[in-house]
Amino acid sequence: MEKMIEWGSSVCIFAVIVVLYKIMFPQGNIKKAGEILMILLMLLVMLQPFTHLDIDADTLLSKADWYDSTENTESNTYDTALEQVIRATLAENGIEVEKIQLNTETDTDNYLILTTLKLKTDADADVICTCLKEKLGIPEEIVEIDR
């Protein structure tokens, strides 16, 4: 934060210097050349924080690592959203679920597919399977119910 304040104040001070320069010098070639010089110096002052970045090659992700991390993020987001939809759908039908465990896989087209669904509940298995199949299209073959 301290460096940002220092950078902001240096930009402001330099801007005041530029304004004073424009006011003090008369029209002519010297003023035009000075303005070009001031613009270049202002760019240097504004880009100063980027010249002091400490970036190690170890801190950067390789492309393969980046793809893996985004795939994991997408998978986790999908699993969380799917779990919320399943929980809400069952709750609408008066079925309380203690725990939901999902397993997903990526198919050949890179789509995430639900492969197994484990539910921990005391509700009737036939009612749960019927509800999941009718409302969400989840086949009962992948549903496991623990009591």
PyMOL commands that set and color helices and strands:
alter all, ss='L'
color gray80, all
select helices_A, chain A and resi 2-24+29-46+48-51+63-92+125-136+140-142
alter helices_A, ss='H'
color red, helices_A
select strands_A, chain A and resi 99-106+112-120+143-146
alter strands_A, ss='S'
color yellow, strands_A
deselect
rebuild
show_as cartoon
